[in-house]
Amino acid sequence: MERYFKRRFASTTSSSDNVGSSSSRDVDSSKESELQDILANLIADPGLRPQMLDYDPNIRDEWFDEFDWLEYSISKDAAFCLYCYLFKSNFRIGQGCSDAFKEMGFRNWKKKDKIRQHVGPVGSVHNQSRQYCVDLMNQKQHIQTALIKQSEQARIDYRICLTASLDCVRFLLRQGLPFRGHDESDTSSNKGNYLELLQFLADHDEKVKAVVLENAPGNLKLIAPTIQKDLVNACATETIKKIIKDMDGAFFSLLVDESRDVSVKEQMAVVFRYVDKSGDVIERFVGIQHVRDTTSNSLKEAIDILFAREELSISMLRGQGYDGASNMKALVAVAKGNPDIATFFTSCNSLVNIVGASCKRRDILRDQLQKDVTEALEKDIFPTGRGLNQETCLKRPGDTHWNSHYGTLLSIISMFKSVVKVLKFIIEDGSTDNLGEANRSLREIQSFEFVFHLFFMRSILGATNDLSQALQRKDQDIENAMTLVKVCKDQLQHMRENAFEALLDQVSSSCAKHDILVPNMDDAYVAQWRSHRRAPIITHLHHYRVDIFIQIIEWQLAELNHRFSEVNTELLLCLTCLSLDDSFIAFDKQKLLRFAEFYPQDFNSRDLLALEDQLEIYITHMRTMTDFSQLKGIGSLARKIVEKGLHRTYNYVYLLLRLALTLPVATASVERAFSAMNIVKGPLRNRMGDQWLSDSLLVYIEKDVFACIDNETIMLRFQNMKTRRGQL
């Protein structure tokens, strides 16, 4: 080898310096000595020599430093030219254009001059190919860059224009406002919120005015519908990436529900529940997915797409909640399974709509209510004081706010007399508008059946109101939920056994007050929707006590028992052992170990032994610390442990807390997303595409996360979405 390749010295200058070869450089003495030893002991027979790959990388580099374009093939034991391989086909056959370095490979190691001959002079095919490669690697020489090459001032103007457009998008997304207008032409006086807001910014900022709308280049106005959607998508993408980053690989639960939007498309909403680094329970909306149907396969496919898109691992999933499947649903929906109760709630909705259908009727209701209150105060019926007897109106129930039905019933009871007078006024007024509905509503509410259902459902929803409100909280934990479930069960059972007579007396008293006929409880009762001949003969007492009172209460208890079954209850009761009340009086090591056994992926046999030892130290430590004595709930316990840095000391105990807090209790957060969907996609925006709806809804709901993302991050995302956009 020494005979063919002469060693280079610091003073030697390669003839290929100006054609891309490496410049001469000093060789370290130790490295030079090692190379000399190798050359001295090199086997003469090329077939018996070690492969190039067997040598130290530094030695291999020495052999190829002089010609930086050489590539060595182990399989063929030959050298190739990288530049010619890439770009030789662009030139005609000419000087230094042998195929040896491109296709067959160069193996004639005796003739090193052949390598320099391949390089050739400055204009050779090899050197032109090399220049092509250099230009390709130079971003400033790239053809796309050349096509949109701009001056420095043009870059500044484009950044100002993009920033102004993004500010408009931020404002509209946070408010849930529409972007587009019916007429976005230059002569229109109502171009839509996006263009109007951009014009507003231009009118109040000279720098913005100089670079947007008519002053912007024709291809960089950033006002096209596709640009608006890309900006919204960039905002949504960065928002969800920040949510995933905040999760930081934590365990999470999946909350899923489906609902139809205004264009009658089934939308599946997804919420993640997890515990963040501070120990706080977080529920984040991550988007909606249009599904053709609500079968398990369709939902699974949609969830798989979401997990794949966000690069989430199913192994971190620790709980799932699907409305009507594994979680609590609104207890009022359970009661609506009875046809009489379902009819009652329909009548309540109709009553609220009729009385509140116009400003005139609302004013009449307020005036009448004021007269009734004044009369009651004169008779000392109502108590007086600051904040009492305020002006109010009938409360409208909402499906996504479970306790709103309870508020509706309370308002009807407190304003019953005034509501009756308003309905009578509508009938006496003789207007054809809602006349029939007003007459029907008046007959319904002035019946014993309506009043009984009114006071009965008020008692039922009053008993379950605290539970319904607690389940709709984002920071709800299992411990508090189990306590409320137990209290609710006990209260309902007590009502079933002891409260019917008291309820009947209360209903009869209210009917007498409002001149409503009370039927004889021993008379025969036949439902209006049943045949009088074929209907079984039952008394009013049997109907109201058995068919209504007992049946509805048993359904409520069955719903609670089903959602918190014996197996689930065992799991959840184990968690109550983490309670802080009365100096951790509920602490039970065996139950906590049983809870850990439900998660074999997180607690193997060795971890269970370590947990058992750690629990002894943990409870002793906790009972000696005054900082933990005033805490309420395991949620506050988790936050305090992180605050004190004890989550690293008691890592297994903290893992139990995280798993407990991650478990979902209700899908209320998903239902709130559907309320927001009615704002983002309303009757005037019913043609929104699925992707635009999902992006807009994500940013609107998680606006606190979106507010933490700077413009630069979103603009870079927007720039990378498509090529040939202005350069920042």
Secondary structure, DSSP 8 states (H G I E B T S, - for coil): -TTTS----TT---TTGGGT--------HHHHHHHHHHHHT--S-GGGS--GGGS-HHHHHHHHHSSTTEEEETTTTEEEEHHHHHHGGGS-S-TT--GGGTTT-B--TT-THHHHHHH-STTSHHHHHHHHHHHHH-GGG-HHHHHT---HHHHHHHHHHHHHHHHHHHHHHHHT-----S--STT-S---HHHHHHHHHHHT-HHHHTTSGGGS-TT----SHHHHHHHHHHHHHHHHHHHHHHHTT--EEEEEEEEE-TTS-EEEEEEEEEE-TTS-EEEEEEEEEE-S---HHHHHHHHHHHHHHTT--GGGEEEEEETTTTSB--HHHHHTTSHHHHHHHHHHHHHHHHHTSSHHHHHHHHHHHHHHHHHHHHTT-S---TT-S--------BTTBTTHHHHHHHHHHHTHHHHHHHHHHHHHHT-STTHHHHHHHHHHHTSHHHHHHHHHHHHHHHHHHHHHHHHT-TT--HHHHHHHHHHHHHHHHHHHHH-HHHHHHHHHHHHHHTT-----TTSEE--TTS-TTTS--EEHHHIIIIIIIIHHHHHHHHHHHHHT-HHHHHHHHHHGGG--HHHHTT--HHHHHHHHHT-TTT--HHHHHHHHHHHHHHHHHHHH-GGGTT--HHHHHHHHHHHTTHHHHTHHHHHHHHHHHHS--B-HHHHHHHHHHHHHS-GGGTT--HHHHHHHHHHHHTHHHHTTS-HHHHHHHHHHHSSS----
